[in-house]
Amino acid sequence: MPEFLKGRAAQILTLVLIGQAVLFYTLSHGEAIPLARPLNEFPKDIGDWHTVTEETVAPDVREVLRADDYLSRNYANASFSVPANLFVVFFRSQRTGQTPHSPRNCLPGAGWIPTSSAIVPVTIPGLAEPIEVNRYVVSRGDAKDLVMYWYQSHGRVVASEYKAKIYVVADALRYNRTDTALVRVVVPIRTSADAATAAAIQFVQSFFTQLRGFLPS
């Protein structure tokens, strides 16, 4: 193997480039794009979490994201002193360059500075194994937020951007599908990061099962 291909980053990049070539090759064969329920029909009341505001995605943001469906909604729960924002973007196909924009890149671009990051498990009622999601603490001026996000497709939850790209290639080959969703939860940190994390985890546990019904399995 050439020396420049021995590094992990180079090997991952090679896989991604091969995957892109495969996707372009199969573009002419058409894609088995599944149906999904409109995200605006997602429940406004989820257990003890209730909608407080419905947000719209600005036209310029829509133009950048190029997603097929969106949901941005703020929920509140009397048991917690902070609200939680649920943001979901769904892409029916990634063959023409429509792909989720990673919060890892978007948040710094919007002026938010990551102060800590980790991949954490979240136990979901009814699932045998916890899901793994990204957990970020970000700050901008005096404001601090707790951010959790993951990629979700075909019933699979993936935290890693690299793994998500590899799965796109694998699913294109196996199922002729490249649909995916990015799910993000943001909770402001007002007392401590641990308190915001507890609220975010409870919120995810409340909506996760219902959200699966809105995304193609």
Buried (B, 14 or more C-beta within 10 A) or exposed (E): EEEEEEEEEEEBBEBBEEBBEBBEEBEEEEBEBEEBBEBEEBBEEBBBBEBEEEEEBEEEBEEEBEBBBBBBBBBBBEEBEBBBBBBBBBBBBBBEEBBBBBBBEBBEEEEBEBEEEEEBEBEBEEEEEEBBBBBBBBBEEEEBBBBBBBBBBBEBBBBBBBEBBBBBBEBBEEEEBBBBBBBBBBBBBEEEBEBBBBBBBBBBBBBBEEBBEBBBE
